[in-house]
Amino acid sequence: MKLRKSEHMALMEALRRRTRFIGDPTGGRHITAAWTGLGSATYYKQAQEGGYMEIATAASSGFSTWWRLTWKGAVIVAFWIGQGFDYKTIEANKIPPAEIPETVLA
């Protein structure tokens, strides 16, 4: 399965926030409870439609809104963490693959 560009970008931002701001990205607050995205509904539209992210707070027309991972998005982010990706790799322009093995979501 290949993520669309905007889905990939939204999930990479969730990965970056999860690994930068949570001391132990594999522990702590449940991955689907943490607010791991901040942006407009337009920016997150495809990630939301794909079932990867959902609004974490009240929608705010024309303003940034907090977003969180769904189970489907969390599995992909957890897969990337297991592959060694984190905020350091993303900030160094070493990005996780947009191609996700079908077995990850099985």
C-alpha positions in Angstrom: 0.0 0.0 0.0 1.3 3.5 -0.8 0.3 6.5 1.2 -0.7 9.6 -0.7 1.7 12.6 -0.3 -0.6 14.5 2.1 -1.3 11.4 4.2 2.5 10.6 4.3 3.2 14.2 5.4 0.6 14.2 8.2 1.8 10.8 9.5 5.4 11.9 9.4 4.5 15.0 11.5 2.7 12.7 13.9 5.8 10.5 14.1 8.0 13.6 14.6 5.8 15.0 17.4 5.4 11.6 19.1 9.2 11.0 19.2 10.2 14.5 20.0 7.8 15.4 22.8 7.1 12.1 24.5 10.1 10.8 26.4 9.5 7.2 25.5 7.5 7.0 22.2 6.7 3.4 22.8 5.2 4.1 26.2 3.6 6.9 28.1 0.3 8.3 26.8 -1.4 5.9 24.4 -0.4 6.7 20.9 -4.0 7.3 19.8 -4.7 9.6 22.7 -1.8 12.0 22.2 -2.3 15.1 20.1 0.2 14.5 17.3 -0.9 16.9 14.6 -1.6 20.6 14.4 -3.1 22.2 11.3 -6.1 23.1 9.3 -8.8 20.7 8.3 -7.7 21.2 4.7 -4.2 20.1 5.5 -5.4 16.9 7.3 -8.4 16.2 4.9 -6.8 13.2 3.1 -5.4 11.8 6.3 -8.8 12.0 7.9 -10.6 10.5 4.8 -8.0 7.7 4.7 -8.8 6.9 8.3 -5.3 7.8 9.6 -6.1 10.8 11.7 -9.0 12.4 13.5 -9.8 15.7 15.2 -8.6 15.8 18.8 -10.3 19.0 19.8 -13.3 21.0 18.5 -13.0 21.9 14.8 -12.0 25.5 14.3 -12.9 26.9 10.8 -10.0 28.8 9.3 -7.7 28.0 12.2 -5.3 25.3 13.3 -6.8 22.4 15.1 -5.2 19.5 17.1 -5.3 16.1 15.5 -4.6 12.6 16.8 -3.9 9.2 15.2 -6.5 6.6 14.7 -5.7 3.0 15.2 -4.8 2.7 11.5 -2.4 5.7 11.6 -0.9 4.6 14.9 0.0 1.2 13.4 1.9 2.9 10.6 3.7 5.3 13.0 4.6 2.4 15.3 5.9 0.5 12.3 8.2 3.5 11.4 9.4 3.7 15.0 10.3 0.0 14.9 12.2 0.7 11.7 14.3 3.3 13.5 12.7 6.5 12.3 12.2 9.4 14.8 12.3 13.2 14.8 16.0 13.2 14.3 15.8 11.2 11.1 13.0 13.4 9.8 14.7 16.6 10.7 17.8 15.3 8.9 15.6 14.7 5.8 15.7 10.9 6.1 12.1 10.2 5.8 10.2 7.0 6.3 8.9 5.2 3.3 5.4 6.0 1.9 5.2 2.4 0.8 3.7 0.4 3.7 3.7 -3.5 3.6 0.2 -4.8 3.5 1.1 -7.1 6.5 1.5 -4.0 8.7 -2.2 -3.2 8.5 -3.4 -6.8 8.5 
